[in-house]
Amino acid sequence: MKGLQQIKSEIDLFAINSNKTELEVVDALHKYYFNKAVTVEIKHYKKKTKKVAQITKDLKISHRRFYKILEDKKIAFTKYNKSSDDVEE
């Protein structure tokens, strides 16, 4: 538990120096490391070394959220139309 106490004290110090709450600091750290992980996974997606299913499983997000991230970063991806309008009976 010594490591957790050290992390908590570092967060407290940073929160005092930056005039933010501890939760805001933790939220900012979460966003930073999530974006860092997403950029690594996008590199794998561009190289086609990983599929979307594996990426979303690793990031623990839905495939729709991953496609939204791709859309926001203006990365080309294939959209599939699953509507029943195209199917003739």
The 8 nearest C-alpha neighbors of each residue, nearest first, counted from 0:
[[1, 3, 2, 4, 5, 6, 7, 8],
 [0, 2, 4, 3, 5, 6, 7, 8],
 [3, 1, 5, 0, 4, 6, 7, 8],
 [4, 2, 6, 0, 5, 1, 7, 8],
 [3, 5, 7, 1, 2, 6, 8, 0],
 [4, 6, 2, 8, 3, 7, 9, 1],
 [7, 5, 3, 9, 4, 8, 10, 2],
 [8, 6, 4, 10, 5, 9, 3, 11],
 [7, 9, 11, 5, 10, 6, 12, 4],
 [10, 8, 6, 12, 11, 7, 13, 5],
 [9, 11, 7, 13, 8, 12, 14, 6],
 [10, 12, 8, 14, 9, 13, 7, 15],
 [13, 11, 9, 15, 14, 10, 8, 16],
 [12, 14, 10, 16, 15, 11, 17, 9],
 [13, 15, 19, 11, 17, 12, 16, 20],
 [14, 16, 12, 18, 13, 17, 11, 19],
 [17, 15, 13, 14, 18, 12, 19, 11],
 [16, 18, 14, 19, 15, 13, 12, 20],
 [19, 17, 15, 16, 14, 20, 13, 21],
 [20, 18, 14, 17, 23, 21, 24, 15],
 [19, 21, 23, 22, 14, 24, 18, 15],
 [20, 22, 24, 23, 14, 25, 11, 10],
 [21, 23, 25, 24, 20, 26, 19, 27],
 [24, 22, 26, 20, 21, 25, 27, 19],
 [23, 25, 27, 21, 22, 26, 28, 20],
 [24, 26, 28, 22, 27, 23, 29, 21],
 [27, 25, 23, 29, 28, 24, 22, 30],
 [26, 28, 24, 30, 29, 25, 23, 31],
 [29, 27, 25, 31, 26, 30, 32, 24],
 [28, 30, 26, 32, 27, 31, 33, 25],
 [31, 29, 33, 27, 28, 32, 34, 26],
 [32, 30, 28, 34, 29, 33, 27, 35],
 [31, 33, 35, 29, 34, 30, 36, 28],
 [34, 32, 30, 36, 35, 31, 29, 37],
 [35, 33, 37, 31, 36, 32, 30, 38],
 [34, 36, 32, 38, 33, 37, 31, 39],
 [37, 35, 33, 39, 34, 38, 32, 40],
 [38, 36, 34, 40, 39, 35, 41, 33],
 [37, 39, 41, 35, 40, 36, 34, 42],
 [38, 40, 36, 42, 37, 41, 35, 43],
 [39, 41, 43, 37, 42, 38, 44, 36],
 [42, 40, 44, 38, 43, 39, 37, 45],
 [41, 43, 45, 39, 40, 44, 46, 38],
 [42, 44, 40, 46, 41, 48, 45, 49],
 [45, 43, 41, 47, 42, 46, 49, 40],
 [46, 44, 42, 47, 43, 41, 48, 40],
 [45, 47, 43, 44, 48, 42, 49, 41],
 [48, 46, 44, 45, 49, 43, 50, 42],
 [47, 49, 43, 46, 44, 50, 45, 42],
 [50, 48, 47, 44, 43, 53, 54, 51],
 [49, 51, 53, 52, 54, 44, 47, 48],
 [50, 52, 54, 53, 55, 49, 62, 44],
 [51, 53, 55, 50, 54, 56, 62, 49],
 [54, 52, 56, 50, 51, 55, 57, 49],
 [55, 53, 51, 57, 56, 52, 58, 50],
 [56, 54, 58, 60, 52, 57, 53, 59],
 [55, 57, 59, 53, 54, 58, 52, 60],
 [56, 58, 54, 55, 59, 53, 60, 52],
 [59, 57, 55, 60, 56, 54, 37, 36],
 [60, 58, 56, 57, 55, 61, 54, 62],
 [61, 59, 55, 58, 64, 62, 56, 65],
 [62, 60, 64, 63, 55, 65, 59, 56],
 [61, 63, 65, 64, 55, 66, 60, 51],
 [64, 62, 66, 61, 65, 67, 60, 68],
 [63, 65, 67, 61, 62, 66, 68, 60],
 [64, 66, 62, 68, 67, 63, 69, 61],
 [65, 67, 69, 63, 68, 64, 70, 62],
 [66, 68, 64, 70, 65, 69, 71, 63],
 [69, 67, 65, 71, 66, 70, 72, 64],
 [70, 68, 66, 72, 74, 67, 71, 73],
 [69, 71, 73, 67, 68, 72, 74, 66],
 [72, 70, 68, 73, 69, 67, 74, 66],
 [71, 73, 69, 70, 74, 68, 67, 75],
 [74, 72, 70, 71, 69, 75, 68, 76],
 [73, 75, 69, 72, 70, 76, 71, 68],
 [76, 74, 73, 77, 69, 70, 72, 45],
 [75, 77, 78, 74, 69, 66, 70, 73],
 [78, 76, 79, 75, 66, 80, 74, 69],
 [77, 79, 76, 80, 66, 75, 81, 70],
 [78, 80, 81, 77, 82, 76, 66, 85],
 [79, 81, 82, 78, 83, 85, 84, 77],
 [82, 80, 79, 83, 85, 84, 78, 86],
 [81, 83, 84, 80, 85, 86, 79, 87],
 [82, 84, 86, 85, 81, 87, 80, 88],
 [85, 83, 82, 86, 87, 81, 80, 88],
 [86, 84, 83, 87, 82, 81, 80, 88],
 [85, 87, 83, 84, 88, 82, 81, 80],
 [88, 86, 85, 84, 83, 82, 81, 80],
 [87, 86, 85, 83, 84, 82, 81, 80]]
